[in-house]
Amino acid sequence: MSDTTSADDGAEIPVVLITGGAGGMGVAAARRFVAGGWRVVVADHDQIRAEALADELGEVALAVHCDVTRPESCHAAVRATLAWAGRLDHTIAAAGLWTEGPIDDVDEFEFDRVMAVNVKGVFFTSKAAVPALRVTRGSLTLIASDAGLQANKGASVYCASKGAVVLLAKTLALDLAPDGVRVNAVCPGDVMTPMLRYQAEAYGGTDQDGYLAELLSKYPQGTNARFIEPAEVAELMWFLAQPTSAPITGAAMSIDFGLSSGIQ
Ligand SMILES: NC(=O)c1ccc[n+]([C@@H]2O[C@H](COP(=O)([O-])OP(=O)(O)OC[C@H]3O[C@@H](n4cnc5c(N)ncnc54)[C@H](O)[C@@H]3O)[C@@H](O)[C@H]2O)c1
């Protein structure tokens, strides 16, 4: 028996771990990486949807239950990845929650609920993944938002959480550069996923179409404005994971039709 692993048993096929992997952008990313020949770990606290996706993708995918608000759950997801695939090349921290409302209406429970997923979850997902990424000289993509680059009126907690993700990515990029590990933030505008539909239902009240139209009215494309497709964001995630993106680290990459470019 050789002490090196042959390509035949899949050991050389790269592996991506995606938290929030059963959500809108997570699913699109999983499909993109599988199409590119990678193996995918779909980590989500919605195990039913994670398993349904892994079943659909076949033997190149593994579903893992993960609650990113619990550091031990993040570490367990990485352990499960290594037990299954023997390596980890890229991690996408996409688990996230939306909230909005004026500061007077935000109580401690809501603040903690959102921060626990959007900030603590991204931090401990990163912490769990870093040792394995050092081995492969891999990379991390943290999903922030245009709301991490500019204020979104009425969404102070969400903006604070996404601003934290942007600077977490930049700081980790500096810290991990000597190890050859790259870290970037992706900052999408409004992407047509279950989160956007939840936003419209929860905060648009009886005028959900009006809520969505109001979002689109802020885009510089005017009457040609449209929502971003999850597959379009997945393409950027795929690009960032490639070795050809070697110089790209510490970036906060907008994919928002220019929404965050400045005041119109
Ligand atoms: N949809 C948008 O317009 C938009 C825009 C900018 C940024 N984002 C960000 O992109 C990321 C993905 O968003 P999406 O639109 O795909 O949302 P989504 O709601 O479709 O998916 C989020 C996923 O995260 C999972 N999740 C939530 N809490 C979790 C936890 N504690 N542990 C593990 N998994 C958990 C959910 O089960 C879900 O599958 C989020 O961080 C979001 O804030 C979304």
The ligand as an SDF file (V2000), in Angstrom:
LIG
                    3D

 44 48  0  0  0  0  0  0  0  0999 V2000
  -30.5860   37.8250    0.0730 N   0  0  0  0  0  0  0  0  0  0  0  0
  -30.0290   39.0260    0.0780 C   0  0  0  0  0  0  0  0  0  0  0  0
  -30.5580   39.9870   -0.5060 O   0  0  0  0  0  0  0  0  0  0  0  0
  -28.7150   39.2460    0.7550 C   0  0  0  0  0  0  0  0  0  0  0  0
  -28.0130   40.4190    0.4490 C   0  0  0  0  0  0  0  0  0  0  0  0
  -26.7790   40.6300    1.0340 C   0  0  0  0  0  0  0  0  0  0  0  0
  -26.2530   39.7100    1.9060 C   0  0  0  0  0  0  0  0  0  0  0  0
  -26.9580   38.5790    2.2010 N   0  0  0  0  0  0  0  0  0  0  0  0
  -26.3240   37.6320    3.1080 C   0  0  0  0  0  0  0  0  0  0  0  0
  -26.0280   36.4670    2.3670 O   0  0  0  0  0  0  0  0  0  0  0  0
  -26.0290   35.3250    3.2380 C   0  0  0  0  0  0  0  0  0  0  0  0
  -26.9290   34.2600    2.6430 C   0  0  0  0  0  0  0  0  0  0  0  0
  -28.2300   34.8100    2.5690 O   0  0  0  0  0  0  0  0  0  0  0  0
  -29.4150   34.1390    1.7450 P   0  0  0  0  0  0  0  0  0  0  0  0
  -30.0630   35.2400    1.0080 O   0  0  0  0  0  0  0  0  0  0  0  0
  -28.9350   32.9320    1.0500 O   0  0  0  0  0  0  0  0  0  0  0  0
  -30.3430   33.7640    2.9750 O   0  0  0  0  0  0  0  0  0  0  0  0
  -31.2760   32.4760    3.2260 P   0  0  0  0  0  0  0  0  0  0  0  0
  -32.1900   32.8890    4.3250 O   0  0  0  0  0  0  0  0  0  0  0  0
  -31.8400   31.9880    1.9510 O   0  0  0  0  0  0  0  0  0  0  0  0
  -30.2200   31.4040    3.7570 O   0  0  0  0  0  0  0  0  0  0  0  0
  -29.5890   31.5110    5.0030 C   0  0  0  0  0  0  0  0  0  0  0  0
  -29.3090   30.1300    5.4830 C   0  0  0  0  0  0  0  0  0  0  0  0
  -28.6560   30.2290    6.7620 O   0  0  0  0  0  0  0  0  0  0  0  0
  -29.1630   29.2010    7.5730 C   0  0  0  0  0  0  0  0  0  0  0  0
  -28.9640   29.5500    8.9800 N   0  0  0  0  0  0  0  0  0  0  0  0
  -29.5850   30.5130    9.6880 C   0  0  0  0  0  0  0  0  0  0  0  0
  -29.1800   30.4790   10.9740 N   0  0  0  0  0  0  0  0  0  0  0  0
  -28.2720   29.4810   11.0610 C   0  0  0  0  0  0  0  0  0  0  0  0
  -27.4990   28.9600   12.1170 C   0  0  0  0  0  0  0  0  0  0  0  0
  -27.6000   29.4400   13.3630 N   0  0  0  0  0  0  0  0  0  0  0  0
  -26.6330   27.9560   11.8490 N   0  0  0  0  0  0  0  0  0  0  0  0
  -26.5360   27.4460   10.5910 C   0  0  0  0  0  0  0  0  0  0  0  0
  -27.2700   27.8800    9.5710 N   0  0  0  0  0  0  0  0  0  0  0  0
  -28.1270   28.8970    9.7880 C   0  0  0  0  0  0  0  0  0  0  0  0
  -30.6340   29.0890    7.2050 C   0  0  0  0  0  0  0  0  0  0  0  0
  -31.1890   27.8430    7.5940 O   0  0  0  0  0  0  0  0  0  0  0  0
  -30.5700   29.2830    5.7040 C   0  0  0  0  0  0  0  0  0  0  0  0
  -30.4540   28.0370    5.0380 O   0  0  0  0  0  0  0  0  0  0  0  0
  -26.4870   35.8630    4.6000 C   0  0  0  0  0  0  0  0  0  0  0  0
  -25.3620   36.0920    5.4000 O   0  0  0  0  0  0  0  0  0  0  0  0
  -27.1550   37.1650    4.2640 C   0  0  0  0  0  0  0  0  0  0  0  0
  -27.1310   38.0680    5.3390 O   0  0  0  0  0  0  0  0  0  0  0  0
  -28.1750   38.3230    1.6470 C   0  0  0  0  0  0  0  0  0  0  0  0
  1  2  1  0
  2  3  2  0
  2  4  1  0
  4  5  1  0
  4 44  2  0
  5  6  2  0
  6  7  1  0
  7  8  2  0
  8  9  1  0
  8 44  1  0
  9 10  1  0
  9 42  1  0
 10 11  1  0
 11 12  1  0
 11 40  1  0
 12 13  1  0
 13 14  1  0
 14 15  2  0
 14 16  1  0
 14 17  1  0
 17 18  1  0
 18 19  2  0
 18 20  1  0
 18 21  1  0
 21 22  1  0
 22 23  1  0
 23 24  1  0
 23 38  1  0
 24 25  1  0
 25 26  1  0
 25 36  1  0
 26 27  1  0
 26 35  1  0
 27 28  2  0
 28 29  1  0
 29 30  1  0
 29 35  2  0
 30 31  1  0
 30 32  2  0
 32 33  1  0
 33 34  2  0
 34 35  1  0
 36 37  1  0
 36 38  1  0
 38 39  1  0
 40 41  1  0
 40 42  1  0
 42 43  1  0
M  CHG  2   8   1  16  -1
M  END
$$$$
